[in-house]
Amino acid sequence: MNRRLFLLLALALVFTTPGLSFAATLHVPGDFPLIQQALNAAQPGDTVRVAAGIFSGPGNRALDTRGKPLYLIGAGPGGTLIDCAGQAGGFRLQGDGEARSLIRGFTVLHAVADRGAGLLCEGGRLRVESCAFIGGRADWGAGLAATWEASLQLQACQFAGNRAALGGDDLYLIGGRALLRDCRTSAAGILALGGAELRRLEAGRGEQ
């Protein structure tokens, strides 16, 4: 079979296989004015890119992926700001099994919720990179909370000014596991319960 015939057969298979699709990239505000609109339209595996700027108000806070594994990319901490203005939480992600999601390059300000004000992860596998969670308020996990055996990897994230009334100012874990690489938290800002596994790695200092 020559190479040209092979390519033609491969293309035919791609375009005739039911349910086969390609990941798309959705832009905010280019394609959708509100972040939640982009999340609603996205399919599992898609990327939502959010431009630099301050995003606030309904549709730009209490952001929910509806259980879909997605890649959420901002313009970097200090570049893309989610200002919850003390009215709602920042992000909520749900997942199970090996479904993987990514959040990179956001700053979440003044988030408020019962738990996981800045980010609530309920199950699944999540990477959080180069994000900042500042000034959150919650009963548990004012910066970030993870439950339902979630698996977290946090890299180069910052937590500041978060206050949890009952525990976990910056990070609250129930079960599951979390790996923190080069993250800045307050001295007593992490609470891990229910057999949660927590590891910290700092550049030049090894595992702690």
Buried (B, 14 or more C-beta within 10 A) or exposed (E): EEEEEEEEEEEEEEEEEEEEEEEEEBBBBEBBEBBBBBBBEBEEBBBBBBEEBEBBEEBBBBBBBEBBBBBBBBBBBEBBBBBBEEBBBBBBBBBEEEBBBBBBBBBBBBBBBBBBBBBBBBBBBBBBBBBBBBBBBBBBBBBBBBBBBBBBBBBBBBBBBBBBEEBBBBBBBBBBBBBBBBBBBBEEBBBBEEEBEBEBBEEEEEEE
